[in-house]
C-alpha cells in the first residue's frame, strides 16, 4: 500500500479545491488536514513536508490564535527535526503572503526558533548520504523507509532569518551550542552539512560584512574548522615499525616464523622446508592478514619459503590522508575571503593543516616546511583562546 507524504496530500487537496472561494477552502482543508496532523509520524516527515505545513498553517489556519492552539504545540515536538527546520525556513515567507499580522507571524517564528536553538544537537543531525537520491514517497513496509535528512540551506536560512528579525539572543545561543558541540560532529557531516553555512551567509545580501565580523561567527566557524582539521583529516599516519603481529599457531615452524615477524630489525627471512610445511606457513600468513609477501624460491633442497615484510596498508592510509589533505586545502583556499572576514588576521593560523613533509616526495618538501610553520602558529592561537 502506498502512502503519500504530507506535502503530496496537501498539493492534492489544494488542486481539488482550486476553484473554491477562499472561505470554503479554509473550511474544507482545515477539516481534512488538521484531523490528520496528530497521526503523522514526525520522524518520517521531510523538508518538503515542513514547507507544505508552513503554507498550510499560513493560508488555511487563518489567524494567530488557531495557529497557536492547533499547530504550534504539534510543531514544538518536532522543531529540531528536518520538518521543523523547514517549517521555520518557509514560515517567514508564507505568513507575509497570507496576510497574517506581522507582529503575530514574527512572534511565532521567534518562539519556535528559540525552541530550536535551545534543543538542537548538531552532532545528531545527519545530512543525506552523498550517493543517495532524495525520495519523496515511501512504501509503508518493514523493509523500506524514507529517512528525513538535514541540508545546509534551512540551517543557513534560520541564521539569516534570525539576523533579519534582530533575534540576537537566539543567534548567540546558536553560536554557543556550535562552540560546545563542533568537536563531536563526525567528519563527513562537517564537510557536507556545516561548512557550507559559511558560503551561504557570506553570499547572502541579508548578512552584511559587519554582521559576519561579529564575534559570534568566530564562535560558530572556528570550532567547525578546528573539528574539520582534527576529525576529517587528523594527523598524518605514522610509519609502522618492522615488527608485525604473530600468527595464531604454536607449531614449531610458526614459532620460527613468529620470531621473524615480531622482530623490529628484520625485513625478510627464509624458511627452508618441505612442500607441506611451506603450504602451512602460506596459509597461516594469509589467514592472519599479515602485511607481507611469501613465495618459494625454486632453488636448493629443501626449497626455502621467502617472507618479506611489506607496508601496503600504511601506504594506503597515507594515500587516503593525502587525498583528504588536498581536498581540505582546496576547500580552505576557496573560502579564503570569507574566512578573512570572520576570523580576521588569524584566519591562516586557524586553518593551518598538518604538514605533508614526511611523504618522502621531494616535490612536497618545501610545502611541508611551510605547513610546519603554520602548525606552530596554530599552537600560539590555541593558547590565546584559553586565556579568553
Ligand atoms: Zn603452525
Boltz pocket constraint, residues with backbone or C-beta under 6 A from the ligand:
constraints:
  - pocket:
      binder: B
      contacts: [[A, 249], [A, 250], [A, 251], [A, 252], [A, 253], [A, 254], [A, 280], [A, 284]]
      max_distance: 6.0
